[in-house]
């Protein structure tokens, strides 16, 4: 906006009809709606990706709870309270989710940094095309890159284990000894 204002101020006194005039993309006819639509589409795509990732991690929590079903039964049979088992399950999931989210975010940001600094050359692929496209594709690391993978990974891991841990409260202690007799 400042560049546009400074550029147009230089030629403000000219009355010639061919005087250069700088416009932002948002100021040009039809492009403002297109740019807003692209913002919405990128937001929708990000939401779909995060939703898919959350479902996968939720499923991981459910499978982990099923795998540890006997362990929970033994702990209940030994007299441990259901609430304590459930809380430790949630704390474990938060620790594992934090470690996984930190490692995943670090790997993702390192790949994005490489793309930001060096990019990927697609010159031969875009050559001769009807649309102007850059020959080197790059990523951009912004503030949202630090939390867009971290928060859903942590929340979905805790939510998956919280839902799978509900089965702890459905188990009756009297039946545990019969289930665990091997």
C-alpha positions in Angstrom: 0.0 0.0 0.0 2.9 2.4 0.8 4.6 1.5 -2.5 1.4 2.2 -4.4 0.8 5.5 -2.6 4.4 6.7 -3.1 4.4 5.7 -6.8 1.1 7.3 -7.6 2.1 10.5 -5.7 5.0 11.0 -8.2 2.6 11.2 -11.1 -0.4 12.9 -9.4 0.2 16.3 -11.2 0.3 14.7 -14.7 -3.0 15.1 -16.7 -1.9 12.8 -19.5 -4.2 9.8 -20.0 -1.3 7.5 -20.3 0.3 8.4 -17.0 1.3 5.2 -15.1 -1.0 4.2 -12.3 -0.2 1.5 -9.8 -2.9 -0.7 -8.5 -2.8 -3.5 -5.9 -4.3 -6.8 -6.9 -7.1 -6.2 -4.5 -7.9 -2.9 -6.3 -8.3 -4.5 -9.7 -11.6 -5.6 -11.1 -12.6 -9.2 -10.1 -9.3 -10.0 -8.4 -10.3 -9.1 -4.9 -13.1 -11.7 -4.9 -10.6 -14.2 -6.4 -8.0 -13.6 -3.7 -10.6 -13.9 -0.9 -11.9 -17.1 -2.5 -8.3 -18.5 -2.5 -7.9 -17.6 1.1 -11.1 -19.5 1.9 -10.0 -22.5 -0.2 -6.6 -22.7 1.5 -8.3 -22.5 4.9 -10.7 -25.3 3.9 -7.8 -27.5 2.6 -5.9 -26.9 5.9 -9.0 -27.8 7.9 -9.5 -31.0 6.0 -5.8 -32.0 6.4 -5.9 -31.3 10.2 -9.2 -33.3 10.5 -7.7 -36.3 8.7 -4.6 -36.1 10.8 -6.7 -35.9 14.0 -8.8 -38.9 13.0 -5.6 -41.0 12.4 -4.2 -40.0 15.7 -7.5 -40.6 17.4 -7.6 -44.1 15.9 -4.0 -44.6 17.3 -5.2 -43.7 20.8 -8.1 -46.2 20.5 -5.9 -49.0 19.3 -3.4 -48.2 22.2 -6.3 -48.4 24.7 -7.5 -51.7 23.3 -3.9 -53.1 23.4 -3.7 -52.1 27.1 -7.1 -53.5 28.0 -5.6 -56.3 30.1 -3.2 -54.0 31.8 -6.0 -51.8 33.0 -7.9 -54.9 34.2 -4.9 -56.0 36.2 -4.5 -52.5 37.7 -8.2 -52.4 38.6 -8.0 -55.9 40.1 -5.0 -54.9 42.3 -7.2 -52.1 43.8 -6.1 -49.0 41.8 -8.9 -46.5 41.4 -10.5 -46.1 38.0 -10.0 -42.3 38.1 -6.3 -42.7 38.8 -5.8 -45.1 35.8 -7.8 -42.7 33.6 -5.7 -39.7 34.7 -2.4 -41.5 34.1 -3.7 -42.5 30.7 -4.4 -38.9 29.8 -1.0 -37.7 31.2 0.8 -40.4 29.2 -1.0 -39.4 26.0 -0.1 -35.7 26.6 3.6 -36.6 27.1 3.6 -38.8 24.0 1.6 -36.3 22.0 4.0 -33.5 23.0 7.1 -35.5 22.0 5.5 -36.5 18.7 4.3 -33.0 18.0 7.7 -31.5 18.7 9.5 -34.0 16.5 6.9 -33.8 13.8 6.9 -30.0 13.8 10.7 -29.9 13.8 10.8 -32.3 10.8 8.1 -30.4 8.9 9.8 -27.0 9.6 13.2 -28.3 8.5 11.7 -29.5 5.2 9.9 -26.1 4.8 13.1 -24.3 5.6 14.9 -26.1 2.8 12.1 -25.2 0.4 12.1 -21.6 1.6 15.9 -21.2 1.2 16.6 -23.4 -1.9 13.2 -24.3 -3.4 12.4 -26.9 -6.0 13.3 -26.2 -9.6 10.4 -27.0 -12.0 11.7 -24.9 -15.0 11.4 -27.7 -17.5 7.9 -28.6 -16.4 6.5 -25.1 -16.6 8.4 -24.1 -19.8 6.1 -23.3 -22.7 3.0 -23.2 -20.5 0.3 -20.6 -21.2 0.3 -19.4 -17.6 3.1 -17.5 -16.0 4.5 -19.5 -13.1 7.7 -19.3 -11.2 10.4 -21.8 -12.2 11.4 -22.4 -8.5 8.7 -23.3 -6.1 9.3 -22.2 -2.5 7.7 -22.5 0.9 7.2 -19.8 3.4 7.6 -20.3 7.2 5.2 -18.1 9.1 4.0 -18.0 12.7 1.2 -20.4 11.9 3.6 -23.1 10.8 4.7 -23.5 14.4 1.3 -24.4 15.8 -0.6 -25.8 12.8 0.8 -29.3 13.3 1.6 -29.1 17.0 -1.8 -28.3 18.5 -3.9 -30.8 16.5 -1.3 -33.6 17.2 -1.5 -33.0 20.9 -5.3 -32.5 21.2 -6.1 -35.5 19.0 -3.8 -37.8 20.9 -5.3 -36.7 24.2 -8.9 -37.0 22.8 -8.3 -40.4 21.4 -6.9 -41.7 24.7 -9.7 -40.0 26.6 -12.3 -41.7 24.5 -10.6 -45.1 24.6 -10.2 -44.7 28.4 -13.9 -44.5 28.9 -13.9 -48.3 28.7 -12.1 -48.3 32.1 -15.2 -47.0 33.8 -17.4 -49.7 32.1 -15.4 -52.6 33.7 -16.8 -54.2 36.8 -14.2 -55.3 39.3 -16.1 -58.5 40.1 -15.8 -59.8 36.5 -12.1 -58.9 36.3 -10.8 -62.0 38.1 -12.8 -64.2 35.7 -11.5 -62.3 32.7 -7.9 -62.4 33.9 -7.8 -66.0 34.9 -5.4 -67.7 32.5 
